[in-house]
Amino acid sequence: MTEGPAFSEQTRATAEALIAQYGEDAEVIATLRAAEFAALGDRKGLADWDDIIACVAALQAGGTGGATLN
């Protein structure tokens, strides 16, 4: 079995919290948050939220979202 992409512990924790709070809408909420950072021109924040979006998608698709330390 192939594992999905690896995410940091913080990214995975944030993704799991979003899923716990928003369920199927977690990816939409994360996308809205990413848009806020994009509007502010915050590239680092946007990149972080892009990772969270990917992690939410992986977790909801049944992937492991395996954690790695950066």
C-alpha positions, 0 to 999 in steps of 0.5 A: 500500500502506498502512503500519501504525501507526508505533512508536518505534525502541525499541518496534520493537526490543523487539518484534523482540527478543521475536519473535526469542526467542519466535517466535509466543509473543512477543505472549503474553510481552509481554502477561504483561509488561504485566500485571506493570506493570498489577499494580504500578499503573505506567501508563507501563510499561503504556502502553509494553508496550501499544505493544510488544504492538501492534507485535508484532502488526503485525510478525507480521501482516506490517505494517511497524511503521514507526519514528518518533521521539517 
